[in-house]
Amino acid sequence: MFEHLTAQKPDGILMLMQMYREDPRDAKVDLGVGVYKDATGNTPVMRAIKAAEQKLWEVEDTKSYVGLAGAPDFNDAMVNLVLGTTVPRSSVNSVATPGGTGAVRQAFELIRMANADARIFVSNPTWPNHLSILDYLGMETVMYRYFDDETRGVDFDGMIADLKTAKKGDVILLHGCCHNPTGANLTGPQWDEVIKVLQDTGATPMIDIAYQGFGDGLDVDAAGTRAVAAAVPECLIAASCSKNFGIYRERTGILMLVANGTDKAIAQGTLSFLNRQNYSFPPDHGARLVTMILNDDALRTDWMTELEDMRLGMLSLREQLAKELETRSGSNRFGFLAQHRGMFSRLGASPELVVKMREASGIYMVGDSRMNIAGLNAETVPILAEAIVKAGV
Ligand code: LMR
């Protein structure tokens, strides 16, 4: 029967990782996959993670299963990190998941269980894997306008006009912060307007927050998510620990369902049921490290300090790049790079120019011209700026 299998569409981001690895040139710059790198190109294990791992080795006395929903202290700590004090815990249900993608997948499945006809409104553009999973699950997607190719900011009027066409039973997928792939984000007052549309239409928000702490700080980055969760009767939140704790391969994430009008035993039970069907118990190693850090004053302080250093490093690379481009192009048309937040910026170059920069200058960015800012350092910023101007972007 397996001879009937057909080739799957390759994932553009993963394909680029492979191409970069196989490029024999020394002078090449990897701005592809969303993995944080320091100035030497290394993705470090954060200090607090190392310390927690050492401690865990000493105290862990079993590898037996945790609960289907994950370890309750992990879920509590993550709910606190994402939601702060904004939402009464009696209305929050949660399950630990394998990474943020695991949470996104469970959320989509939960939506399909609740309403097989739900349409999922996604930003144009969004993380390609959102679309791929929705397509795989056979769920209907509707694109809402988001990125303005001219200004490289948010086309907010277009976004609001499109969101107003949603109705009760539909889901609006929003990026909590650090929009992937564009780097263009909503302001506080814009979040308030989106909330108003959610309230008027009755559509359910789903927030994917994978980069909390990479934009404007842990609390500011969660402010939109918190405001939404506090203002509507129900909401889904998929959060990842891959980036802000640097534990990509440990697959650590959480799905939260804030549901005021739903029987709690049913809401929580359905989340646990979905875990059981898909992979039974969620992974625990990364979740335990995160819990140890969030619940220990010294580890938490050290983690926050290192995370803040990473964030500020990315910001200064943004500023350096915008400045280099201003000097080389003699215009401020690249100023948006310093305004964007998070790991990514969409440069706004055509696919042809993206290929040209790769072939001529060894610059690897995703086909839609998404650049991972953390892939730069002080030496490669001028190289990138030169390549961008030379290609005629
Ligand atoms: C990305 O967008 O590069 C990351 O989220 C990694 C991935 O799995 O695509």
Boltz pocket constraint, residues with backbone or C-beta under 6 A from the ligand:
constraints:
  - pocket:
      binder: B
      contacts: [[A, 13], [A, 32], [A, 33], [A, 34], [A, 35], [A, 127], [A, 129], [A, 180]]
      max_distance: 6.0
